[in-house]
Amino acid sequence: MARVKRGTKRRARRKKLLRHAKGFFLTKGKLFRSAKEAVNRSLRYSYRDRRTRKRDFRTLWIQRIGAAARNNGTTYSQLIHGLKAGGIDIDRKILADMAVRDAEGFAALVASAKQHMAAPAKPSQPSA
């Protein structure tokens, strides 16, 4: 078999990887082997954390909604139950934004949820 020396291909591959590692600390941004390990790790973290970010934001929204709901005299679970009973479909992202930026609008939603929560539930039809 013929010997393969690689030449420009090797240099291009290494340059590409070192470009990804630009700004990394000490040898992780300069030496190929440690840069390769650092880039692989960072790509794994970025893949994982793109999914984790969604969970983190939902948690933050729920905390903000719960705090604002307690300021308006109800709990988070009672608020969500009242909104669902009233047929008000607002996602948690919008609710959290209202809680932070539009306190009066959020208070109106809480009042509406309390009203629907206090109303007796409609009896379900017995199955024949």
Secondary structure as GFF3:
##gff-version 3
##sequence-region A 1 128
A	DSSP	alpha_helix	8	20	.	.	.	ID=ss1
A	DSSP	three_ten_helix	26	29	.	.	.	ID=ss2
A	DSSP	alpha_helix	32	71	.	.	.	ID=ss3
A	DSSP	alpha_helix	76	85	.	.	.	ID=ss4
A	DSSP	alpha_helix	92	101	.	.	.	ID=ss5
A	DSSP	alpha_helix	103	118	.	.	.	ID=ss6
###
